[in-house]
Amino acid sequence: MSLIRIVKMTFKEESIAEFQKIFEERKERIAAAPGCASVELLHDDRNIFFTYSVWEDEVSLETYRDSELFTSTWALVKPLFKHKAEAWSVRKVV
């Protein structure tokens, strides 16, 4: 059963365009990570964005989180936050 990872990120108003640029530049490489089935960016009309990614299993997600791609991406994105990011790993019930 696949694992869904949801990450909520609230950005400083002036940082939104920079975040979107970083995401666009890296989304295909993230989606190509071993065990990643898809990655999407969602927005709620405020400064809040969510990434919604589907992973084969927890091992695949953790392998990505230990990768240079994740580390370098997070280093660029983290300073843009207005509030600390929140993340959940969930599975579909049915």
C-alpha positions as CSV (number, residue, x, y, z in Angstrom):
1,M,0.0,0.0,0.0
2,S,1.5,3.4,-1.0
3,L,2.3,6.2,1.4
4,I,1.1,9.7,0.9
5,R,3.2,12.6,2.2
6,I,1.6,16.0,2.8
7,V,3.7,18.9,3.7
8,K,2.1,22.3,4.7
9,M,4.3,25.3,4.1
10,T,3.5,28.9,4.9
11,F,5.7,31.4,3.1
12,K,6.5,35.1,3.6
13,E,4.6,37.0,1.0
14,E,7.8,38.2,-0.7
15,S,9.1,34.6,-0.9
16,I,6.3,33.0,-2.8
17,A,7.6,33.6,-6.3
18,E,11.1,32.2,-5.2
19,F,9.5,29.1,-3.8
20,Q,7.5,28.5,-6.9
21,K,10.6,28.9,-9.0
22,I,12.5,26.4,-6.9
23,F,9.6,23.9,-7.0
24,E,9.3,24.2,-10.8
25,E,13.0,23.6,-11.2
26,R,13.1,20.5,-9.0
27,K,9.7,18.8,-9.3
28,E,10.6,16.5,-12.1
29,R,13.7,15.3,-10.3
30,I,11.7,14.7,-7.1
31,A,9.0,12.8,-9.1
32,A,11.9,10.7,-10.6
33,A,13.2,9.7,-7.2
34,P,13.1,5.9,-6.7
35,G,9.7,4.9,-5.2
36,C,8.0,8.3,-6.0
37,A,4.8,7.8,-7.9
38,S,3.9,11.5,-8.1
39,V,4.4,14.9,-6.6
40,E,1.9,17.9,-6.7
41,L,1.9,21.4,-5.4
42,L,-1.4,22.8,-4.0
43,H,-2.2,26.3,-2.9
44,D,-5.0,27.7,-0.7
45,D,-5.3,31.4,-1.9
46,R,-3.2,32.6,1.1
47,N,0.5,32.1,1.6
48,I,0.0,28.4,2.3
49,F,1.1,25.7,0.0
50,F,1.0,21.9,0.3
51,T,3.1,19.3,-1.4
52,Y,1.2,16.1,-2.0
53,S,3.5,13.2,-2.9
54,V,2.8,9.5,-3.3
55,W,5.6,7.0,-2.4
56,E,5.9,3.3,-2.8
57,D,6.6,2.8,0.9
58,E,8.2,4.5,3.9
59,V,11.7,3.2,2.9
60,S,11.4,5.1,-0.4
61,L,10.3,8.3,1.3
62,E,13.1,8.1,3.9
63,T,15.7,7.3,1.1
64,Y,14.6,10.5,-0.6
65,R,14.7,12.5,2.6
66,D,18.3,11.4,3.1
67,S,19.3,12.4,-0.5
68,E,21.3,15.3,-1.7
69,L,18.3,16.5,-3.7
70,F,16.1,16.8,-0.6
71,T,18.9,18.3,1.5
72,S,19.7,21.0,-1.1
73,T,16.1,21.7,-1.8
74,W,15.2,22.1,1.8
75,A,18.2,24.4,2.4
76,L,16.8,26.7,-0.3
77,V,13.2,26.6,0.8
78,K,13.4,26.7,4.6
79,P,14.6,30.3,4.9
80,L,11.5,31.4,2.9
81,F,9.0,30.1,5.5
82,K,6.9,32.4,7.6
83,H,6.0,29.5,9.9
84,K,7.6,26.2,10.5
85,A,6.5,23.5,8.0
86,E,4.2,20.7,9.1
87,A,4.2,17.2,7.6
88,W,2.1,14.1,7.7
89,S,2.5,10.6,6.3
90,V,-0.8,8.9,5.7
91,R,-2.4,6.0,3.8
92,K,-5.7,5.8,2.0
93,V,-8.3,3.9,4.1
94,V,-10.3,2.6,1.1
